[in-house]
């Protein structure tokens, strides 16, 4: 299935452009293992990959010769992603098969003679798109890379959160579950629906924190309010959530009113650095938020949680990690920062735990959820693709393509193990009594859920 709504018709390329393009593609994709078809701007086609008797997994459509020139000169798979977002490149078929091109180009090594021939052919192609973009081009929705510098000031953090989360609540509703949970679900079986898996996750967090009625519970980065409302309704806690997203805040307020939770739930627009008080909360959760904090600011973030949590209080940090220390620039990190999370940075789970220990936390439990996030992302992609036409009522085609490609690529990255996700349960040292039972049995005993659960 091809998603080309609102994009330009094929350009009529010259025969010299076609010949140069075919030579470039033959050289670049000679060893690509999946069977595929290439279609150029003038409908010329070329088969690639080791097909045998296998039907092509996809058709890659190059709508403008400038894409190939840029690909050769810049030697980055990001060129293909950018061209797809701008409508200069498209495909028909399976998205996950198309994404194999990223890994292929990352490992592609050509001898000097081949590189020289590629360069000569690339220089024969136009440097700028021959296809005129439509007047109301959705490409204008792509971010300005100069806006974000990983400085993580309050202003830049708010801008980065707004860039990603303030797209459109209606857009997110199309592919999230009815709870509006935009983080890794918890699948008890692979056949769980997305809705069930997200309910599983909300309750799993509450049970890990051993929430009890009357406790003061803080959710840092509360999103659209799913966890604070769930914890209040089912566990009877006094829940407080903070977010930097105006649209998330507005939705959370509407949700609190609709569910009649004014007495138990409060949500505010607030930076975590502006949280006041000491030992103000019995339990704290942070779900899918600390990825936005920045590596340099992680000590301050963890210290803030330590300050506001009572001695013996429990802290659950749920977040994505990387398989390498730091946040070195490569195709994956550049893609994430350029198109999706402008100020996002990840680190290894061991470094996150060490930072928590240095801040005075005792770690009790670490649970890896990598397969769960891969399943979650595939659900999101499937739901987004099914809602393509409706999505364009709320966002541009470019925004739709960014989210589609980003989530599918992340699903493959989680499946391959390049990224992970962990729930780390810790307590602030200083409690007189042990904050947890002697075993984990209560986590999986559904009869042990909160007394208000229904």
Secondary structure, 3 states (H helix, E strand, C coil): CCCCCCCCCCCCCCHHHHHHHHHHHHHHCCCCCCCEEEECCCCCEEEECCCCCCCCCEEEEECCCHHHHHHHHHCCCHHHHHHHHCCCEEEEECHHHHCHHHHHHHHCCCCHHHHHHHHHHHHCCCCCCCCCCCCCCHHHHCCCHHHCCCCCCHHHHHHHHHHHHCCCHHHHHHHCCCCCCCCCCCCCCCCCCHHHHHHHHHHHHHHHCCCCCCCEEEEECCCCCHHHHHHHHHHCCEEEEEECCHHHHHHHHHHHHHCCCCCCEEEEECCHHHCCCCCCEEEEEEECCHHHCCHHHHHHHHHHHHHHEEEEEEEEEEEEEECCCCCCCCHHHHHHHHHHCCCCCCCCHHHHHHHHHHCCEEEEEEEECHHHHHHHHHHHHHHHHHCHHHHCCCCCHHHHHHHHHHHHHHHHHHHHCCEEEEEEEEEECCCCCCCCCCCCHHHHCHHHCCCCCC
